[in-house]
Amino acid sequence: MRKCEMCGKEGSRMEANHKELGRIMVCQDCWSNLYDKNSMTCSVGSSGGSCSCCR
């Protein structure tokens, strides 16, 4: 397991496409915080779909 790139906590991580930092691997808590603050960009290209970070 690796560390969260936001808080340094070890454990499972999720990919987040941060508006300023680009793609980073973060823990679930940091992912939720980024989502709540609308700090992620959509990772769905021109496929016409949607993702959980689209609002």
QUIKA-V177535 format. One record per helix or strand of 3 or more residues. SS is the DSSP state (hx for helix, st for strand). FROM is the first residue (numbers start at 1). LEN is the number of residues. Records with the same first field share a line. If there is no record, write none. Layout:
SS: FROM-LEN ; FROM-LEN
This chain:
st: 14-5 ; 22-5
hx: 28-9
